Amino acid sequence: MYNSENHSNTLRKVVIAGGVRIPFCRSNSVYAELSNLDMLADTLQMLSTRFSLAGKKIDEVVAGAVTSHSKDWNLAREALLSTELSPATPGITLQMACGTSLQAALMSAAKIATGQIDCAIAAGTDTTSDAPIVFKRRFAHRLLKVSQARNMKARLAALKGFRLSELAPQAPANGEPRTGLAMGEHCELMAHEWGVTRQEQDQLALESHLKAAAAYDAGFFDDMVQMYEGVARDNNLRADSTLEKLAALKPAFDKKHGTLTAGNSTPLTDGAAAVLLCSEEWAKANDLPIQAYLTAGRSSAIDFVHGEGLLMAPTVAVSELLMHTGLTLQDFDSYEIHEAFAAQALCTLKAWEDPDFCRHKLGRDHAMGAIDRNRMNIKGGSLAFGHPFAATGARVLGNMAAILEERGNGRGLISVCTAGGMGVAAIVERP
């Protein structure tokens, strides 16, 4: 039984030792033949190799995928069993849409802070190249009966009355079950509501690609992004992108009046990422670097079913997080704002600057204000790297820790929107 007298009231610092990921690649390209299990296991092994974790028991590996199969039985556990990590390491599979791996990090960090565990790995993987194909229930039941039949007569009986229409599979859909709209269609509505122009979106997309390319050229990703399947960089990255090229692209969701295109939206992407977290004591005992500290986090949700912007929940998560910590939006040296769509990031920034939104939605007396855009996504963002749903949080967290390490000190704010009208925010610091 838990004994409160033996539990210290002092929270421990949560170390981010560092992150590792494979290059993110457009779906149905380089990783077309790989599964979530393949990519997650290989990424965990890369993390193990980087930090000399072979044979060591990690207190927990928390990981997940958004696009998963029924065959992915406890994906996190199966993946770690394919690595050099100790088989005594528990694996926990989690799913919170695009916030999966950041939420995993926050959950494990809370346990580290309270002394329940000493170390953890937060990770995520996703592939839409290997999306599950679902058949109509009636046909699935027929297949089950055929597999259970003991002879040919019974198999033929199970197929009696079969119609070809039953065979038509249900194609995977990247949409919201509650509204029937794709995420891009929801974001078009947000862009219209907040007056975000096509030019603003293309400009942000261009900056994302150019910053990412510059960071690669400067060697920023040398330790973090590992060569995989012959690929060294994210294959969505376009170092030669220009505003003229982006402006030539046609709208992707609203063909007549839309502003979202393939250039200012993230593509369907395959990839995986992982981050190692631990206490200061465990870091020192295992000769690990201390890149930064994960100091706070918050999750939120909004009522998108009844009209709120699907991807606006990060505005709430960040606001609540700052209220809890007593910080302002301007008290940060670096911002990692997930760019699911350029319009999504821009709507979030405009909302924080809007007095009415901040008053009526966030319960604040004044607008939260603007951020210094020169401090936002300084090494590139999801528009350049791509967005394997469950892997993005770990990518962003690893990026932020590395940015603060490179800077030498500072405080960083992370914001990630997710499907289902949710958002996750976190604060990372390096004294």
CORPELIN-V380773 format. One record per pair of residues at least 4 apart in sequence whose ideal C-beta (glycine too) atoms are under 7 Angstrom apart, sorted by sequence separation. I is the first residue (numbers start at 1). J is the second residue. If there is no record, write none. Layout:
# CORPELIN-V380773
i/j
I/J
I/J
This chain:
# CORPELIN-V380773
i/j
25/29
28/32
34/38
36/40
37/41
38/42
39/43
40/44
41/45
42/46
43/47
44/48
45/49
46/50
47/51
68/72
74/78
75/79
76/80
77/81
85/89
96/100
99/103
100/104
101/105
102/106
103/107
104/108
105/109
106/110
108/112
109/113
110/114
135/139
136/140
137/141
138/142
139/143
140/144
141/145
142/146
143/147
144/148
145/149
150/154
152/156
153/157
154/158
155/159
156/160
162/166
181/185
183/187
184/188
186/190
187/191
188/192
189/193
190/194
196/200
198/202
199/203
200/204
201/205
202/206
203/207
204/208
205/209
206/210
207/211
208/212
209/213
210/214
211/215
212/216
213/217
214/218
221/225
231/235
233/237
241/245
243/247
244/248
251/255
254/258
260/264
261/265
278/282
279/283
280/284
281/285
282/286
304/308
308/312
313/317
314/318
315/319
316/320
317/321
318/322
319/323
320/324
321/325
327/331
340/344
342/346
343/347
344/348
345/349
346/350
347/351
348/352
349/353
350/354
354/358
355/359
356/360
357/361
358/362
364/368
371/375
377/381
380/384
382/386
388/392
391/395
392/396
393/397
394/398
395/399
396/400
397/401
398/402
399/403
400/404
401/405
402/406
403/407
418/422
25/30
34/39
48/53
53/58
73/78
80/85
95/100
111/116
112/117
135/140
149/154
175/180
176/181
181/186
191/196
196/201
215/220
216/221
227/232
241/246
253/258
260/265
262/267
278/283
283/288
303/308
304/309
322/327
339/344
357/362
359/364
371/376
380/385
382/387
387/392
418/423
25/31
48/54
81/87
94/100
111/117
112/118
149/155
175/181
215/221
302/308
304/310
322/328
339/345
351/357
358/364
404/410
417/423
418/424
65/72
68/75
96/103
175/182
251/258
253/260
283/290
322/329
416/423
31/39
112/120
174/182
251/259
252/260
337/345
358/366
404/412
415/423
416/424
80/89
94/103
146/155
149/158
174/183
251/260
252/261
358/367
403/412
65/75
94/104
176/186
251/261
252/262
278/288
302/312
358/368
382/392
385/395
415/425
64/75
80/91
250/261
302/313
337/348
355/366
414/425
63/75
64/76
108/120
146/158
249/261
301/313
355/367
400/412
414/426
63/76
145/158
146/159
249/262
252/265
300/313
354/367
62/76
77/91
108/122
249/263
302/316
353/367
400/414
413/427
414/428
61/76
76/91
352/367
63/79
76/92
142/158
300/316
352/368
353/369
411/427
412/428
22/39
44/61
74/91
76/93
105/122
142/159
216/233
246/263
277/294
300/317
352/369
353/370
397/414
75/93
104/122
246/264
299/317
396/414
411/429
61/80
74/93
298/317
22/42
142/162
300/320
379/399
396/416
410/430
22/43
101/122
409/430
21/43
101/123
298/320
349/371
409/431
20/43
40/63
101/124
298/321
329/352
393/416
100/124
213/237
379/403
392/416
404/428
212/237
296/321
378/403
405/430
20/46
213/239
298/324
404/430
20/47
58/85
139/166
401/428
61/89
138/166
139/167
209/237
400/428
36/65
55/84
56/85
57/86
64/93
66/95
209/238
296/325
311/340
397/426
20/50
54/84
56/86
60/90
61/91
62/92
63/93
64/94
136/166
209/239
55/86
57/88
58/89
61/92
63/94
64/95
66/97
236/267
393/424
18/50
36/68
53/85
57/89
60/92
62/94
209/241
236/269
311/344
315/348
17/51
66/100
135/169
136/170
314/348
37/72
40/75
44/79
48/83
134/169
206/241
312/347
36/72
44/80
48/84
64/100
133/169
134/170
312/348
315/351
335/371
48/85
206/243
315/352
37/75
41/79
45/83
63/101
309/347
36/75
40/79
44/83
45/84
312/351
329/368
330/369
337/376
64/104
132/172
203/243
206/246
329/369
335/375
337/377
37/78
41/82
44/85
63/104
131/172
202/243
205/246
330/371
334/375
335/376
336/377
342/383
37/79
41/83
62/104
329/371
333/375
339/381
340/382
319/362
339/382
202/246
334/378
338/382
339/383
62/107
202/247
319/364
62/108
316/362
315/362
340/387
60/108
319/368
338/392
60/117
59/117
62/120
201/259
205/263
338/396
59/118
65/124
67/126
205/264
59/119
60/120
61/121
62/122
63/123
64/124
65/125
66/126
67/127
336/396
58/119
59/120
63/124
65/126
67/128
198/259
202/263
58/120
61/123
63/125
197/259
202/264
58/121
69/132
201/264
336/399
67/131
336/400
188/253
188/254
334/400
348/415
184/252
185/253
191/259
184/253
191/260
334/403
188/258
334/404
182/253
188/260
187/260
266/339
344/417
47/121
266/340
333/407
266/341
184/260
265/341
334/410
336/412
44/121
264/341
333/410
338/415
340/417
264/342
333/411
334/412
335/413
336/414
337/415
338/416
44/123
332/411
333/412
338/417
43/123
331/411
332/412
184/265
260/341
332/413
43/125
40/123
260/343
259/343
40/125
39/125
39/127
36/125
36/126
36/127
35/127
34/127
14/109
35/130
318/413
31/127
32/129
318/415
14/112
31/129
14/113
12/112
27/127
12/113
27/128
28/129
314/415
11/113
27/129
314/416
325/427
11/114
12/115
314/417
313/417
321/425
311/417
317/423
321/427
8/115
316/423
317/424
318/425
313/421
317/425
292/401
313/422
314/423
291/401
313/423
291/402
310/421
314/425
292/404
291/404
292/405
291/405
271/386
193/309
266/382
272/388
266/383
269/386
271/388
304/421
269/387
270/388
273/391
190/309
264/383
267/386
269/388
272/391
275/394
302/421
189/309
266/386
271/391
274/394
301/421
190/311
266/387
273/394
301/422
190/312
273/395
275/397
300/422
275/398
299/422
300/423
186/310
187/311
186/311
273/398
299/424
179/305
178/305
183/310
298/425
297/425
297/426
296/426
208/339
296/427
294/426
295/427
295/428
176/310
294/428
295/429
293/428
292/428
293/429
205/342
292/429
293/430
204/342
292/430
128/268
129/270
201/342
204/345
128/270
201/343
204/346
127/270
126/270
126/271
201/346
200/346
125/272
196/343
237/384
124/272
236/384
237/385
123/272
124/273
236/385
123/273
196/346
236/386
123/274
196/347
234/385
191/343
234/386
121/274
122/275
190/343
194/347
187/341
190/344
121/276
122/277
187/343
191/347
194/350
120/277
184/341
187/344
190/347
119/277
119/278
220/379
118/278
118/279
119/282
118/282
215/379
112/277
215/380
112/278
211/377
112/279
211/378
212/379
109/277
211/379
212/380
108/277
208/377
211/380
105/275
101/273
105/277
208/380
212/384
50/223
208/381
212/385
224/398
208/383
209/384
208/384
205/383
224/402
46/226
220/402
109/294
42/228
105/294
106/297
103/299
31/229
30/229
30/231
23/225
21/224
20/224
21/225
22/226
19/224
23/228
30/235
20/226
22/228
25/231
29/235
23/231
23/232
25/234
26/235
23/233
24/234
25/235
26/236
23/234
23/235
24/236
51/276
47/274
43/272
47/276
43/273
44/274
39/270
43/274
39/271
40/272
39/272
183/419
51/288
31/270
26/267
27/268
27/269
98/340
26/269
27/270
176/419
25/269
24/269
25/270
25/271
24/271
22/271
21/271
22/272
21/272
21/273
19/273
20/274
19/274
19/275
18/276
16/275
17/276
16/277
17/278
15/277
126/388
14/277
15/278
125/388
126/389
15/279
126/390
15/280
125/390
126/391
17/283
124/390
125/391
12/279
13/280
124/391
15/283
124/393
124/394
17/288
18/289
123/394
17/289
122/394
17/290
18/291
17/291
15/290
16/291
16/292
16/293
15/293
16/294
14/293
13/293
14/294
105/393
101/390
100/390
101/391
103/393
98/389
102/393
97/389
101/393
105/397
100/393
101/394
98/392
99/393
102/396
102/397
102/414
102/416
99/416
98/416
98/417
99/418
98/418
106/426
97/418
98/419
103/424
96/418
97/419
102/424
66/389
97/420
99/422
66/390
102/426
65/390
97/422
99/424
64/390
96/422
26/386
24/385
24/386
24/388
21/391
21/395
19/394
21/398
19/397
19/398
18/398
16/397
19/401
18/401
16/401
16/428
